[in-house]
Amino acid sequence: MTDYPIRKLALDFAVASIRERFLKLTTGQVYDVLAELGHPGRAMEPGIYPLVPSMKVAGPAFTVHATTTPSMAAVDTRLAMVQSMTEGCIQIRNSGGNFDVGHFGEINATAAFAAGCQGAVLDGSTRDSNWLIEMGFPTFCRYRSPAQSFGRYMVTDYQVPIFVRGMDGHLLVEPGDFVVGDNDGVVIVPRALTLETLERAEKKAASETLSRAEVAAGKSPLDVQEKYGKF
């Protein structure tokens, strides 16, 4: 077997607690905060949604780079890749230019979950979707395919910067960027802005809860707008 490096990501915050806080927010709240911080367009291109609407993901990005190829030469890459995963991470894969096969399936998810991974975001396809749903493994994808990837699509590297399709074109994802996804889509928070984005989004969520309650109680939208700054 060819040797591949183990790349364990070290972060300066407690992933579990930060992850749980992000899971209470919406992608809309997170996206709006990033735009306010001068980072608009940090959402993946529309079309990537969870296998079932209730699935959500939040966690540091474990990036996976792949390519379209008829070769299977680097198949052992996947073994070191799994060993490099850390607790709470979200696997995010590019398509490698392939739009025909299932890029991720039940065996991938089983191995990833055992290594601490808490979900997958695919700029492409999955297969074994019913298995993934029954497992409760949050999986976001563009489409589904019964075709296996061997000899057509191959992982060549991991924990390296990758491009996925974003709402404004290519969207760069770095290892450790924070991935947040719900039924509206997927937002990528730059690693350095993770905590600031979280704190601001929590304040936004609290304000929205209060304004929503006042509107539901019959308060004037104009008064709510003036009080909370947004209706």
Sine and cosine of phi, psi and omega as CSV:
sin_phi,cos_phi,sin_psi,cos_psi,sin_omega,cos_omega
0.00,0.00,0.69,-0.72,0.05,-1.00
-0.94,0.34,0.62,-0.78,0.01,-1.00
-0.99,0.11,0.70,-0.72,0.08,-1.00
-0.79,-0.61,0.54,-0.84,-0.10,-1.00
-0.94,0.33,0.52,-0.86,0.13,-0.99
-1.00,-0.05,0.84,-0.54,-0.07,-1.00
-0.85,-0.52,1.00,0.05,0.03,-1.00
-0.99,0.10,0.77,-0.64,-0.03,-1.00
-1.00,0.08,0.76,-0.65,0.07,-1.00
-0.95,-0.31,0.80,-0.60,0.00,-1.00
-0.88,-0.48,0.41,-0.91,-0.03,-1.00
-0.99,-0.14,0.44,0.90,0.10,-1.00
-0.56,-0.83,0.32,-0.95,-0.01,-1.00
-0.98,0.22,0.95,-0.32,-0.10,-0.99
-0.86,0.51,-0.70,0.72,-0.10,-1.00
-0.86,0.51,-0.74,0.68,-0.05,-1.00
-0.95,0.32,-0.64,0.76,0.03,-1.00
-0.91,0.42,-0.65,0.76,0.02,-1.00
-0.87,0.49,-0.71,0.70,-0.02,-1.00
-0.90,0.44,-0.58,0.81,0.03,-1.00
-0.93,0.36,-0.67,0.74,0.04,-1.00
-0.90,0.44,-0.58,0.81,-0.02,-1.00
-0.90,0.43,-0.30,0.95,0.03,-1.00
-1.00,0.08,-0.15,0.99,-0.03,-1.00
-0.98,-0.18,0.15,-0.99,0.09,-1.00
-0.96,-0.27,0.39,-0.92,0.06,-1.00
-0.90,0.44,-0.50,0.86,0.04,-1.00
-0.89,0.46,-0.69,0.72,0.03,-1.00
-0.89,0.45,-0.68,0.74,0.00,-1.00
-0.92,0.40,-0.69,0.72,0.00,-1.00
-0.87,0.49,-0.71,0.70,-0.03,-1.00
-0.87,0.49,-0.64,0.76,0.01,-1.00
-0.90,0.43,-0.69,0.72,0.02,-1.00
-0.87,0.49,-0.64,0.77,0.04,-1.00
-0.89,0.45,-0.66,0.75,0.03,-1.00
-0.90,0.43,-0.50,0.87,0.01,-1.00
-0.99,0.10,0.06,1.00,0.04,-1.00
1.00,-0.03,0.33,0.94,-0.01,-1.00
-0.79,-0.61,0.91,0.42,0.06,-1.00
-0.96,0.29,0.25,-0.97,0.07,-1.00
0.97,0.25,0.35,0.94,-0.04,-1.00
-1.00,0.00,0.38,0.92,0.06,-1.00
-0.97,-0.24,0.57,-0.82,0.12,-0.99
-0.94,0.35,0.40,-0.92,-0.02,-1.00
-0.82,0.58,0.67,-0.74,0.05,-1.00
-0.81,0.59,0.60,-0.80,-0.02,-1.00
0.84,-0.54,-0.19,0.98,0.06,-1.00
-0.98,-0.20,0.93,-0.36,-0.08,-1.00
-0.70,-0.72,0.31,-0.95,0.00,-1.00
-0.94,0.33,0.41,-0.91,0.02,-1.00
-0.87,0.49,-0.56,0.83,0.14,-0.99
-0.75,-0.67,0.54,-0.84,-0.15,-0.99
-0.85,0.53,-0.48,0.88,-0.07,-1.00
-0.98,0.20,-0.21,0.98,-0.02,-1.00
-0.93,0.36,0.67,-0.74,0.07,-1.00
-0.70,-0.72,0.45,-0.89,0.11,-0.99
-0.75,-0.66,0.52,-0.86,0.11,-0.99
-0.35,-0.94,0.82,-0.57,0.01,-1.00
0.22,-0.98,0.24,-0.97,0.02,-1.00
-0.92,0.39,0.64,-0.77,-0.06,-1.00
-0.93,0.37,0.78,-0.62,0.24,-0.97
-0.96,-0.28,0.98,-0.20,-0.15,-0.99
-0.99,0.13,0.60,-0.80,0.01,-1.00
-0.75,-0.66,0.84,-0.55,0.03,-1.00
-0.97,-0.23,0.71,-0.70,-0.01,-1.00
-0.68,-0.73,0.17,-0.99,0.01,-1.00
-0.57,-0.82,0.36,-0.93,0.10,-0.99
-1.00,0.09,0.82,-0.57,-0.05,-1.00
-0.31,-0.95,0.52,-0.86,0.11,-0.99
-1.00,0.08,0.05,1.00,-0.06,-1.00
-1.00,-0.01,0.38,-0.92,0.13,-0.99
-0.83,-0.55,0.38,0.93,-0.15,-0.99
-0.89,0.46,-0.54,0.84,-0.09,-1.00
-0.96,-0.28,0.46,0.89,-0.06,-1.00
-0.87,0.49,-0.48,0.88,-0.02,-1.00
-0.95,0.31,-0.20,0.98,0.06,-1.00
-0.80,0.60,-0.60,0.80,-0.08,-1.00
-0.90,0.45,-0.48,0.88,-0.04,-1.00
-0.93,0.37,-0.74,0.67,0.05,-1.00
-0.94,0.34,-0.52,0.86,0.02,-1.00
-0.85,0.52,-0.73,0.68,-0.01,-1.00
-0.89,0.45,-0.63,0.78,0.01,-1.00
-0.93,0.37,-0.30,0.95,-0.01,-1.00
-1.00,0.04,-0.17,0.98,-0.04,-1.00
-0.94,0.34,0.48,-0.88,0.00,-1.00
-0.83,-0.56,0.35,-0.94,-0.06,-1.00
-0.85,0.52,0.79,-0.62,0.07,-1.00
1.00,0.01,-0.03,1.00,-0.06,-1.00
-0.96,0.29,0.34,-0.94,0.08,-1.00
-0.87,-0.49,0.87,-0.50,0.01,-1.00
-0.97,0.25,0.80,-0.60,0.03,-1.00
-0.80,-0.59,0.82,-0.57,-0.10,-1.00
-0.89,-0.45,0.60,-0.80,0.21,-0.98
-1.00,0.10,0.14,-0.99,-0.07,-1.00
-1.00,0.07,-0.29,0.96,-0.08,-1.00
0.89,0.45,0.30,0.95,-0.02,-1.00
0.98,0.17,0.10,0.99,-0.01,-1.00
-0.98,-0.20,0.73,-0.68,-0.02,-1.00
-0.76,-0.65,0.47,0.88,-0.10,-1.00
-0.87,-0.49,-0.50,0.86,-0.18,-0.98
-0.91,-0.41,0.14,-0.99,0.11,-0.99
-0.99,0.15,0.89,-0.46,-0.07,-1.00
-1.00,0.09,-0.19,0.98,-0.12,-0.99
-0.38,-0.92,0.66,-0.75,-0.02,-1.00
-0.56,-0.83,-0.25,-0.97,-0.12,-0.99
-0.89,0.46,-0.64,0.77,0.01,-1.00
-0.92,0.39,-0.66,0.75,0.08,-1.00
-0.84,0.54,-0.71,0.70,-0.05,-1.00
-0.92,0.39,-0.65,0.76,0.00,-1.00
-0.88,0.47,-0.72,0.69,0.01,-1.00
-0.91,0.40,-0.67,0.74,-0.01,-1.00
-0.90,0.43,-0.70,0.71,-0.01,-1.00
-0.89,0.46,-0.64,0.77,0.03,-1.00
-0.89,0.45,-0.45,0.89,0.00,-1.00
-1.00,0.00,0.02,1.00,0.05,-1.00
0.95,-0.30,-0.12,0.99,-0.01,-1.00
-0.92,0.38,0.66,-0.75,-0.09,-1.00
-0.92,-0.40,0.28,0.96,0.05,-1.00
0.32,-0.95,0.17,-0.99,-0.01,-1.00
-0.67,-0.74,0.65,-0.76,0.11,-0.99
-0.85,-0.53,0.86,-0.50,-0.12,-0.99
-0.90,-0.44,0.86,-0.52,0.11,-0.99
-0.99,0.15,0.78,0.62,-0.10,-1.00
0.01,-1.00,-0.78,-0.62,-0.23,-0.97
-0.84,-0.54,0.33,-0.94,0.21,-0.98
-0.79,-0.61,0.28,-0.96,0.22,-0.97
-0.72,-0.70,0.00,-1.00,-0.11,-0.99
0.86,0.52,0.57,0.82,-0.13,-0.99
-0.88,0.48,-0.60,0.80,0.02,-1.00
-0.91,0.41,-0.60,0.80,0.07,-1.00
-0.88,0.47,-0.71,0.71,-0.02,-1.00
-0.89,0.46,-0.64,0.77,0.04,-1.00
-0.91,0.42,-0.70,0.71,0.00,-1.00
-0.91,0.41,-0.56,0.83,0.05,-1.00
-0.94,0.35,-0.41,0.91,-0.09,-1.00
0.97,0.25,0.43,0.90,0.00,-1.00
-1.00,0.00,0.93,-0.36,-0.06,-1.00
-0.86,0.51,0.86,-0.51,-0.06,-1.00
-0.71,-0.70,0.81,-0.58,0.02,-1.00
-0.92,-0.39,0.69,-0.72,-0.04,-1.00
-0.41,-0.91,0.19,-0.98,0.06,-1.00
-1.00,0.07,-0.61,0.80,-0.07,-1.00
-0.38,-0.93,-0.02,-1.00,0.01,-1.00
-0.78,-0.63,0.50,-0.86,-0.01,-1.00
-0.51,-0.86,0.62,-0.78,0.06,-1.00
-0.99,0.15,-0.19,0.98,-0.12,-0.99
-0.98,0.22,0.73,-0.68,0.05,-1.00
-0.96,0.28,0.37,-0.93,-0.12,-0.99
-1.00,0.03,-0.35,0.94,-0.09,-1.00
-0.82,0.57,0.79,-0.62,0.00,-1.00
0.99,0.12,0.04,1.00,0.01,-1.00
-0.75,-0.66,-0.62,0.78,-0.06,-1.00
-0.67,-0.74,0.75,-0.67,-0.11,-0.99
-0.63,-0.78,0.73,-0.68,0.12,-0.99
-0.95,0.31,0.79,-0.62,-0.02,-1.00
-0.90,-0.44,-0.30,0.95,0.01,-1.00
-0.31,-0.95,0.21,-0.98,-0.06,-1.00
-0.42,-0.91,0.43,-0.90,-0.07,-1.00
0.81,0.58,0.73,0.69,0.10,-0.99
-0.75,-0.66,0.36,-0.93,0.07,-1.00
-0.87,0.49,0.68,-0.73,0.05,-1.00
-0.74,-0.68,0.33,-0.94,0.15,-0.99
-0.95,-0.31,0.70,-0.72,0.19,-0.98
-0.85,-0.53,0.22,-0.98,0.01,-1.00
-0.98,0.21,0.85,-0.52,0.00,-1.00
-0.95,-0.32,0.08,-1.00,-0.04,-1.00
-0.91,0.41,-0.38,0.92,0.02,-1.00
-0.91,-0.42,0.36,0.93,-0.04,-1.00
0.88,-0.47,-0.58,-0.81,0.02,-1.00
-0.92,0.38,0.74,-0.67,0.03,-1.00
-0.90,-0.45,0.88,-0.48,-0.02,-1.00
-0.98,0.20,0.75,-0.66,0.08,-1.00
-0.85,-0.52,0.84,-0.54,0.02,-1.00
-0.98,-0.19,0.51,-0.86,0.11,-0.99
-0.81,0.58,0.76,-0.65,0.01,-1.00
1.00,-0.06,-0.22,0.98,0.18,-0.98
-0.85,0.53,0.48,-0.88,-0.07,-1.00
-1.00,-0.08,0.83,-0.56,-0.04,-1.00
-0.99,-0.13,0.81,-0.59,0.02,-1.00
-0.79,-0.62,0.82,-0.57,-0.03,-1.00
-0.64,-0.77,0.62,-0.79,0.13,-0.99
-0.56,-0.83,-0.30,-0.95,-0.11,-0.99
-0.93,0.36,-0.15,0.99,0.05,-1.00
-1.00,-0.04,-0.27,0.96,-0.02,-1.00
0.65,-0.76,-0.38,-0.93,-0.11,-0.99
-0.75,-0.66,0.74,-0.67,0.04,-1.00
-0.89,-0.45,0.65,-0.76,0.01,-1.00
-0.93,-0.36,0.90,-0.43,0.00,-1.00
-1.00,-0.08,0.84,-0.54,0.07,-1.00
-0.81,0.59,0.67,-0.74,-0.09,-1.00
-0.77,0.64,-0.70,0.71,-0.07,-1.00
-0.92,0.38,-0.31,0.95,-0.04,-1.00
-0.97,-0.24,0.13,0.99,-0.11,-0.99
-0.83,0.55,-0.82,0.58,-0.09,-1.00
-0.94,0.33,-0.66,0.75,0.03,-1.00
-0.90,0.44,-0.67,0.74,0.02,-1.00
-0.89,0.46,-0.68,0.73,0.00,-1.00
-0.88,0.48,-0.76,0.66,-0.05,-1.00
-0.89,0.45,-0.67,0.74,0.01,-1.00
-0.93,0.37,-0.63,0.77,0.00,-1.00
-0.92,0.39,-0.58,0.82,0.05,-1.00
-0.90,0.43,-0.64,0.77,0.04,-1.00
-0.91,0.41,-0.64,0.77,0.03,-1.00
-0.89,0.45,-0.67,0.74,0.00,-1.00
-0.89,0.45,-0.67,0.74,0.01,-1.00
-0.90,0.44,-0.67,0.74,0.01,-1.00
-0.91,0.42,-0.65,0.76,0.02,-1.00
-0.90,0.43,-0.60,0.80,0.03,-1.00
-0.89,0.47,-0.68,0.74,0.00,-1.00
-0.93,0.37,-0.70,0.72,-0.02,-1.00
-0.92,0.39,-0.60,0.80,0.04,-1.00
-0.88,0.47,-0.67,0.74,-0.01,-1.00
-0.91,0.42,-0.63,0.78,-0.02,-1.00
-0.94,0.33,-0.63,0.78,0.05,-1.00
-0.91,0.42,-0.67,0.74,0.02,-1.00
-0.90,0.44,-0.47,0.88,0.00,-1.00
-0.99,0.11,-0.02,1.00,0.07,-1.00
0.98,-0.19,0.12,0.99,0.02,-1.00
-0.92,0.39,0.48,-0.88,0.01,-1.00
-0.90,0.44,0.76,-0.66,0.06,-1.00
-0.83,0.56,-0.56,0.83,0.02,-1.00
-0.91,0.42,-0.66,0.75,0.02,-1.00
-0.92,0.39,-0.63,0.77,0.02,-1.00
-0.91,0.43,-0.66,0.75,0.03,-1.00
-0.87,0.50,-0.70,0.72,-0.03,-1.00
-0.92,0.38,-0.58,0.81,-0.06,-1.00
-0.97,0.23,-0.66,0.75,-0.12,-0.99
-0.95,-0.32,-0.14,0.99,0.04,-1.00
0.99,0.12,-0.03,1.00,-0.01,-1.00
-0.33,-0.94,0.66,-0.75,0.07,-1.00
-0.89,-0.45,0.00,0.00,0.00,0.00
